[in-house]
Amino acid sequence: MYKIQFFPREKISAIKSFAISLASILLAFLVSGIIFVLTDVDPILAYYNLFRSFTNLSLLSESVVRAIPIMLVALGLALAYKANFISVGGEGQIYFGGIIATSLVLWNIQNNIVPEPLFMPITLIVVFLCSSIWGIIPALLKAKFEVNEVLTTLMMNYIAQIISNYLVIGPWKDPKGYGFPHSPAFPQYARFPLIPNTTINSSIYIGLFAALIIYFILSKTKFGFEVKVVGDSYPTAKYAGISYTKVVCTVMAISAGLSGLAGLSILGGVIGRLRPDFSPGYGYTGIIVAWLCNLNPIIIIFGSIFFGGLLVGGEVLQSSMGLSVGVTDVFQALMLIFTLSGEFFKRYRIVWRR
Amino acid sequence: METNIVEMIDIVKTFPGVVANDHVNFSLKAGEIHALLGENGAGKTTLMNILYGIYRMDSGKIKVDGKEVQIRSPRDAIKLGIGMVHQNFKLIPAHTVTENVILGSEGNRFIIDVEKAAKEIGSLAANFGLNVDPLAEVWKLSMGERQRVEILKLLYRNVRVMIFDEPTTVLTPQEKRELLLSLREMCSKGKSIIFITHKLDEVFEISDRVTVLRRGKNVATKVTRETSKVELANLMIGRPVIFEYVKNPINPSGAALKVENIRVLDEDGNLKLKDVSFNVRFGEIVGVAGVAGNGQRELAEAITGLRKVCSGKVYVREKDLTNLPPKKFFENGVLFIPEERLGVGTAPNLSVAENLILKTYDREPFSNSILLNHKVIEKFAENLVKDFEILCPSVKVPVKFLSGGNLQKVVLARELGSPVGGDGHVIVAMYPTRGLDVGATEYVRKLLLKMRDEGNAIIFFSEDLDEILSLSDRIFVMFEGKIVGEILSHEADIEKIGLMMAGVMAS
């Protein structure tokens, strides 16, 4: 009988590491190709359609639009994961940010207090701060009572989404909306202007700026150092006198603040009003992107655009080949599974033993 | 009586960096109780884990009933009639005694006759004087009763050779007496017993023969009634002293650390320090001897701010720091070399440089109010690496790739090379040379002596009595949460310390 044993690797050469990554991606293509074949779809044609967004300028611009909320969520999550705080609360924070943004818009429509040019800057700040408070709740529960953060953040997703959906069909329903479940439209001053000649709205700048800030925090600041110590070894942080509560609360305030802005970017950038279920799971896609990009803020920019492209590609598949959008989900999931498994082989070498 | 039921010949087992068993020979006669005596880390449990199939030996032979056997897993061991009761019980709390006992020995039957099994277990228990209700759920049982369930597991599987790993540590004195009685009972009914311990008393209370291990080697096997506590203590601790250090005369001054009547709980709420008081002066080294688990960890954490005291006071330089956060202790010059170098003393995936500023990253010149100054940090790290002779390819490699000795140097460099607290530090070191090779051990010991001569106060914990005798000016002996002895090193008597450590006598 042979036995498989795993030994931790001390080092791995760049070539080997790249080869493992490449093999993981190819395997993802291969396995989803098998699924295509089993469902009587030509895999080559399917892949061509899935990636058409990267060859066609107008589809590419649409992909970037999708990438903005993914990017904001993934950046925030990457910071939380660096502190080993496994938040899955991006989706709920998107809805919470959307709720806050809509409440500000409706309030200003009624009272007309904030001057139009100042409205967006103030909204950005208020949405960020309110979402931060929402995000600190699970951090405090974890730091003070050791409540598992995966569960609390996941549960809070449902809370936010359900409240948002209630508001849309209840108190915030548009009286002039012919009975459709949505809020009144955001006025022009509450929308992100488009970048000329594209469909991309200017909230992309928030995403890019956030990437630089997160990169800066992690690599240059004292706080970033504390995050790394807490994330790598909690007992060491305690021994060094670093406050766990302070670190995870700050990390989650930033993380949830960014996801809240993601909600604002969807409403103020694309939809223009609050709608039920307005996020197609960007909060969860953000988790995948954060891990696939190795929690690196700069790589996350490109990873988000890639996944934005996949979402658009999925819709192309749907319209041109009549496939369900679920195909993209399957492909995404396979990418994640294979890449994460690849990580394992980067860290361990395998020995066959008799 | 004279036949060897188990023979272990020339057993070698190495772990990365440590030789746990170095050509050990051990034999067990049918019907005897054989004590395996040694300090912590002497290799007792490793040797028995090899016999029980948990570890694979690197080389050596095991014979059972005179025939050479291969033991690859506990299942193999049990087939050969060898079973082990571990220090930490392996029971399922929500299940009954019977269910726990029969678990894994149901064979291929689909339906289990629990009632029949319960009856069998009941009569087994009665037969061997192991008082426990077969239908009770395990979570309701005391530690002593749980241990009896573990023993019943072995008896139910018809084991002939029973290994007990430090079985009395979790027991009350009453339960301990009962256990020793039933061990005699089992012996008289044909079982052979190996009894791992570091307590001299128990050796004499229960065993027929005793094998002493020291630092992975077996130093002697004696018939118990032909030996004495003093002889065994000497064998266990080992003479002569390996390292002789030239020590300058002691020149103490001022109270560096003063502890008054502190009481401290562990995580489970057990009282681990019972009214401990002492002081350490600048310019002296105090060595704390004791078997691990007698409150050393709690004491070290209490005097470095990592653990709250429930009552009592901790003064550093006559300043009351009781229950202040660890950072305050550090700022007042309390430096701590913890037991776990990797995972407490250092963060494994952070670089050497990052680990060297772990406690000073938030002050000038390493950072301003927001930013780290990587250039200054690297320069500082490179200097420390040179001063403390740390072997590493660069200050940017993660510390997890460093050897034990170099890792300990990183911790020492950070603590001793940190610019804090003014003159004279209080250095608290837990097992500073444990697991290090000869060269690194010598380096650490010389460094501690040098720090003492420079006027620092040092309190260190060790299981190595040679180390304590050769470094300390004063020696404390800890036993069950108390300092049971305080001895000046020039009046120290290794036998007496050994006995105090084993709880046999107090000064």
Interface residues (C-beta under 8 A of the other chain):
Chain A: E10 K11 K220 T221 K222 F223 G224 F225 K228 V229 D232 S233 P235 T236 A237 K238 Y239 A240 G241
Chain B: L306 P325 P326 K327 F330 F336 P338 E340 G343 V344 G345 T346 A347 P348 N349 L350 E354 L358 K359 Y361 D362 S367 I370 L371 L372 H374 F401
